[in-house]
Each structure stands twice: as structure tokens, then as C-alpha cells.
Amino acid sequence: MTVQKAIDKFVEKTGAKVASYLDACVRCGLCAQACQYHEATGDPRHAPVMKFQPLQQAYQASKDPLSPLWRMIGRAPKKVTEEELSDWQDLIYDSCSMCGRCTLACPMGIDIASLVWVMREGMSEVGLVPPEITKMAHAARDTGSPIGVTAKKLRKILDDVEKKYDVKMHLDKPHAEVLLLDSSLDYEAYQPTLAAMAKILDRLGIDWSFSSKGYEASNLGLFSGEESIARTMVERITEAAEDMGAKTVLAPECGHGYGSIRWEAPNLLGRELPFEVLHIVEFLARMHKEGRLKLKPESRALTYHDPCKLGRRGGVFEEPREMMRDLVTDYREMKPGGVTNWCCGGGGGVVVIESARKLQLESFKIKMDQVEKTGAEGVVMSCAFCHMTFDKSSEHFKWDKKIEDMVQMVERQMID
């Protein structure tokens, strides 16, 4: 490993915004209590302020305006070593979901998640990405999907869903107004959600289609720190939408998938997108508000889990609550909820990293406690990664709370 490659990437990515964050940090440690990994373990090493220390050292040694002065008086910051960088791998990948909760606690408003992203970019330069993430990111680049859902396999999956759930799964429909995306999790593990989305769109009279040119919403390049892969994934979606002439791109129940095409794509591509991007829950809430989507509520007590990438990082809070208030007769809010809601602990790729498993489960106890305190019989999801984290963690702890899918509930409770 050549540590200089990582340092060079840190320096390259330290523009005005990153530099302002690094200069602003007063190392007060208030972010620690906002991090579920720190709170679950009490380990000061898991405090968010610790996670960008190598980046800060590289900046202070090269780009900091005061670095010549520090060198002149013999107080130059120490260089990042190979051993130090290796020691940081678990802090950057295993114990950070990039949920952004720490930023809320920071008195200086530092977006620590964005600093972790820069750290991951540097780590990827020297092969310090967890093997599970690397494998999935490269599979996405090479096959179109992190778990090998090629365009050919996609067609077979959609054909199978058509037969099993009695719904038309449109693929490569010319001139469709809406391009529907989904993630490999739904294609392989949550196919009822896949079918539910299609049934809802058909009942609403929406002209929609999947595209074999760009169908994977998840973006593992954002997790691994490989910007070229992140760009490739959004390029495929953008080109598919443009070729189709779609006016709207619907992101599925995948929090980071929504963020990657809604917020990251224009930055990665260097241009504005010629179509509107909506999360499926945003779209459903819009249809509901317009009176086109009517629901019959169930007599149950349920709560809603805010996915970090959809809520705290994306600003979608009221829309899912609008749906919940008409989906159940007894909606119960978690505390803290909304923008301060605790992460599921599996985002940022954490849920698929084997070495992070123990820590992820410890952090999930915070989420279980949140749900239990509502007295609700179950919790509703609007993110496939959160869904998988809840499923895996619930199985481990033998937790009896029902894990519900919002799109499936909407399809089941739609009325004409």
C-alpha cells in the first residue's frame, strides 16, 4: 500500500467547503452523543470527530494557509502513516452510516458525513475498502447490479413477477412518461414491493416503464468511495430516462438510491437533470394530496422509521406521515423522530460488512428501544436497506415487532 496515494486524494478533494469544515472543528466532542455507534458502545474512538482525523492531518500538512508557519517553527503536523490509515478503516466503514445525525449536534454545522465520503475516496485509492463493498461496487459497474441482476436477468425477474402477482411489468416501453427504478434488494428479496409499485402506478393510470439501460437505483460507488463507479451508475439512469423521454424518474424504497440520483447526480455529471426525481413515497403523497389516491385505514397501531438518506439527508418528512395518518387509525411517532430520528445502524453499506456485524447489532438496540416505547405493534419502512437491517437484526434478537412495507400497505389499502 502506498499511503501517499490516499493523502494525494485527500488533498485533491479538500476544496473550499471541506477546508472550511476542517478549520471550523474545535474538537468539542458534542457529536459523540449523536452517533448511535458511540452511544451503543461508549467507546470514544467511535465519536464522529475521530473519523476524519487523517484527512485533517493531510490538510494541515499541505493546504492549511498556516502550514508554512507551523513548519517554520517546528510544529508541522505529523504525516499520516500506513499503519494509522489501516487503523481507521473500521471507523470509516464499519462504524459510520453517514446518517448525518452528528451534524445536527455540531455547533459549527460541520457536515461530517461529507468528510467521511472524502475519507472513503482516499481509502479506496489504497485498497482499504471492506471486501464486501468492493465486490458489490465492482459488480454494479460491470454487470449493472451489485448482486448480478443483469439486463437479461432483470427481464426474467419481471416476467416471474408478472406471473406470480398478476401485474404487467413494463420494460423498455417507448416514450413512457415515468421511468421506474428499483434496487437489487427488491428485485431479489422484496419482490412483493416490486409488484405493489407496478399495481399502484397502473391503477393511477400512470404511463410508466422500467428500462434495461438503467434500472438499478442503489449506488455502491457512494459507499466504497469510488467516484467513477458512482458516476457510472447515475449516468446509466440519466441516459435511460433521456432515451425514453421520461419527465419523471421514480426512485424506489431505497434511501441512498434516492439521494444518489436526486442530489448527487447533478454534481457527478456536472449538469442539471432534464427530468424530475421523486422518491416513491413523495409521489404517492402527491397523488394522495391531489385526491387521486384514496386509502382505507387499518385499525392498527404502527410507527414509522425515518430513513436517514430520505429524511435527514433528503428532507422528506411530512410525505410519509401524511400517508401513515390515512393508512392506520393509530399512528404513533417515535421519540426522537423526524430529523433527529436514530439511524437503523445499517446504512452506508454497514449492513453488508461482516466485520461490522457485532457493532451494527449493538446499535440496533437503540432503534428497538425507540419502537418499543411507542407501544406500536409494528414499524413501517420506506427504505429497502433499512428493511433489510430491521429484518436481519430482528431475526438475531428474536424481536416480535412486525416490519411493514409502506408501498405494499398502500397497494393493499387503495380504494377506488
N, C-alpha and C positions, 0 to 999 in steps of 0.2 A: 504494500500500500504506500502510495506517495502522498503524504499528508498535505503537501503543497497544493495539490490539485483541489482539495477541499477548501483550503484557505483562499486560493485564487477565485473560486466560485463565490465564497462568502464576500470577498471584496468586490467582485463584479456586480453582485446583487445588492450591494449596500449603496442605494441611491439616497436621495434627499429624505424620503419618507422613512426608510429603515434607519438611516443615521439619526434622524430626529428622535425616533423611539429609543435607540441605544443611548443617546445623550441624555434623554429625559429620565431614564430609570434611576431612581435614588436608592434602589435595593431595600425598600421598606419592608417587603415581605407580605404585604396585605393580600397579595394574590393567592397566597398559600391556602387560606381558608375557603377560597372559591373553587379549588381544584378537588374533584372527587377522589383522585388517587392519593393526594396528600391527606385528605380527611379520613380516608379509609385505612390508611396505614400509620399516620402520624410521623412518617419519615420526612425530615426536612429536605432530603435530596429531591423529593417529588414536587417541591414548590416550583411553580411556573418560572419564577425569576432565575432558577438554576438552569433552565433548559436552553437558554440562548447564550450562555457564558462563552463558549468557544467563538461564536460569531462576534460577540462584543470584544473579545481579546484581539481577534483578527482586525477588527475595525480600528481599535485603539492603536494597534501597531502600525497601521498603514494609512488609513483615511482620516483619522481624527485630526482636525486642524492643529491640535496641541501636541501631536505625536513627535514632531521635531524637537519641541521644547523638552518633553519628557526624556527623550534620548540624550539631549544635550546635558541634562543634569543627572543622568544615570538612573532615571526612573522609568525606563521604557517598559511597556507591558511585556510579560513573558510570552513567548511564541507557543502556539497550540502544538502539542506533541501528538504523535501517533497513538500512544497509549491513552492519552486524555480523550482523543476523539473516539476511540473504541469504547471507552467507558461511558460515553454519552449516548451510545446507540439506544439503550433501553429507555433513556429519558425522552428521546426524540420520537421514538416509535411505540414502545410498549406502554408508556405512561403519559401519553398525550393524545387526546382525541381531536385536538384543535377545535374544541367546542366553543371557545371564546368567552367562557364564563369569567375567566380571570381578568379580562379586560374591564368588565363591569366594576371590579373591585379596585382596579388600578387608579390611584389619584391623578396619574399623569395621562390616563387614557391610552396607554400603550396596547396596541393590537398584538398580543403575544403570539396568537395563532399564526399571524403572518410571518413573525420571526422564526417560528418553528418550521414553517414552509421553506424559508431560506436555508435553515439548518438542514432540512431534508434534501434540498438540492445539492448542498455541499457533500452530504453523506453519500448520496448516490454517485458522486464523482469518484469515490474511492471504495465503492462496493460494500458500504456499511448499511445497506438496506436489508431488513429481515428477508430471508429467502422466500417466505410465503408471498410477501408483497411483490418482490421482484418477479417471481414466476407468473403471478396473475397480471401484473402490468405488461410484461412482455407478451403474454398470451393475448391480451387485449390488442396490443399493437399488431401482432402477427396474424391473428385469426378473427379479430373483430369483437372478441369477448374474453373476459378474464378467466372463464371456465370452459372455453372452447365451443361456444354457441356460434358456429359459423353461419353464413348466409344460407347454406344448404340445410344445416340442422334447424335453423330458425323456421324454414318452410315446413319441415316435418313437425316441429313442435306446434306451430299454428294449426296445421292440419289435424293433429291429435286433439288439440283444444276444441276445435270446431266440432269434432265428432263426440267428444266426451261431454261437452257443456252446451251443445246445440246452439252455437252462435257463429256468425260469419266473422272470420278473422281476415280483414282486408290487408293485402300485401301488394306493394308496388302499384297501387291504384293511381292512374294518371290524373293530375290536376286536382287531387284532394285538397281541401281547404285546411285540414288539420293533419299534421304529422304526429303520430303517437309513438312515444319512446317507451321502453321498459328496461329493466335491469336483468342481468342473468339470474338473480335470485328469484324473480318472478317467473322467468322462462323455465327454470328448472325446479324450484322449490315451492313457489306460491302461485301455481297456475290458476287456482280459483280467482285470484285477484286479476290476473290477465283476462280471464273470461268476463269478470264483472265489469271491467273498464269498457270492454267491447259492447256488452249488452247495454250499458248506460248510454254510451255515445249513439248507438243505433236507436234506442228509444227516444232520445232527444232529437233525432233527425240530423245528426252531425255528419258531414261529409269528411271521413277520416280514413287513414291508412297507415300501416307500418311501411317501412322502406328497407329493402335488403342492402341498401347502400349505407345506411346509418340507422341503427336500431338499438345500440347499446348505450343506455343512459349513464351507467356507472363509469367513473374515470379514475382508474387506479394510478394513472400518472400523477394525479394530485396527491396520492398517498405516498408513492415511492419517492417523489421529489424529482422525477424525470419530466421536465417541461416539454420535451419533444413529444413524449407519449401523450401528455395531457393535451397538447395542441392537435395531435393527430386525431384523437377521439372527438374533439369538438369540430374539427374540420369535416369529418365524415357526416356528422349530424347536420351541419350547416349546408354542406353540398347536397345532401339528400333532400333537405327542405327546399332549397333553391331549385333543384331539378324538378321537384314535384310542383313547385309554385305555391307551397303552403303559406298561409297567412299566420298560422299559429303552430307552435311546437308545444306539445303537452308532455311535460316531464312526469314520470310515474311516481309511485310511493318510494322514492329514493332521495333522501335529503341531499347528499353531496352531488348526486346526479343533476338535481335541480340547480344547485349552486354553480356547478361547472358550466352548464350551458346558459344559465341566466346571467350570472355575474362574471365568471372567469373568461368565457368565450370571447367577448369583445376585446379584452386585454390580450389574450393569447393570439388572437387573429389580427389585432391592430385595426379593427374596423367595427362599425356598428352592424348589428344583425338586422336583416331586412324582414324580420317576422317577430311576432310577439311570442314570448316564452311564459308559460304558466305552469305551475305545479298542478297536478290533477285535483287537489283539494281547492286550490284557488278557482279553478274552472268550475268545479261543482258548486262552490259557494256563489259564483257569479250567476250560474243557471238558476240556483235556488232564489237568489235575490230578484231575478227577473221574472220569477213565477213559473219558469219552465220546468223546474224540478221540484216536485212535491213529495213529502215524506210522511209516513205513518210511524209515529214514535213507538218504541218498545217500552214496556213497563219494567225497566231495569235501572239499577244504579251503576253508572260507569264513570270513569275518569279518563282524561286524555293526556298522553305523553307528548310534550313538545320536542320534536327532533331539533337538535342544535342547528344543523345546516339550513333547515327550513324556517325555524323561528328566530333564534338569536342572531344567526348569520344572514337570514333572508328576509326577516320582517313579517313573516306570515303567522299571525297570532289569532286575529279575530275570525278569519275564514273557517278554520276547523271548529272553533267554538260555536259559530253560527250553525254549522252542521250538527254538532253534538246536541245543541238545545232542541233540535227537531228530530233527532234520532232516538233519544231516550227521554223518559219523563223525569229522570232524576240524575242530572249531570252534576258531578262533583269536581271541583277544582283542586288540583294538588297545591300544596304549600311547601316551599315557594313554587310559584307557577309562572307561566309566560316567559318573559325574558330572563328571569332568574332560575328557571327550572333546572334541575340537575340533569346532566347527560346520562344516557343509558350506560356509558362507560365503554362502548364497543366501537364508537366512530373513529374516523381517521385511519381505519384499517386494523385497529386494535383487536377486533373480534376474530380476525383470521390469523393472528400471530400466536403461535403456540407458546412461545416464551412469555407472553403477556397474559396467559390464561388465568393464573392464580390471582394476579393483581386486578384483572378485569372483574373476576367474580367477587373479590372483596369490595370493589367499588359499587357493584350492583346491589349490595345490601342497603346502600343509601337510597337507591331507587325503590327497592321493595318496601322500605320503611315509609317512604313518601306515599306509595299507593295504599299501604295498609292503613295509614292514618286517615285516608279519605272515607274508609268504610265501604268503598265501592267493591262490587263483585268481580270487576274486571277492568282492564285498561285498553284503550283504543290506540292503534298505531296508524301513522301516515308516512312511514319510512320503512323500507324493506330491511335496511341494515339494523335499525332499532328492533324490528320484528325478529330478526334472526338472533340478536343479542338477548332479547327477552325470552325467546324460545329455548335457547341453549342454557341460559342461566336458570330459568325456571325448572328445567329438567334436572339440572345439577342440584338445586336446593329443594326439589320436590315441592315447589310453590304451587298452590292451587288456584291462583288467580287466572281468570280467563283472559287470553290475549286475542283481542278483536282487531279486525282489519276494517278501516273506515270505508274504503271503496266497496268491499263486499257487503257491509251493512247498508250502504246507500242503495246498491242494486237490489238487495233483498226487501227494502222498505219503500222503494219507489211506488207511487200511486199515480194513476192516470187522471 
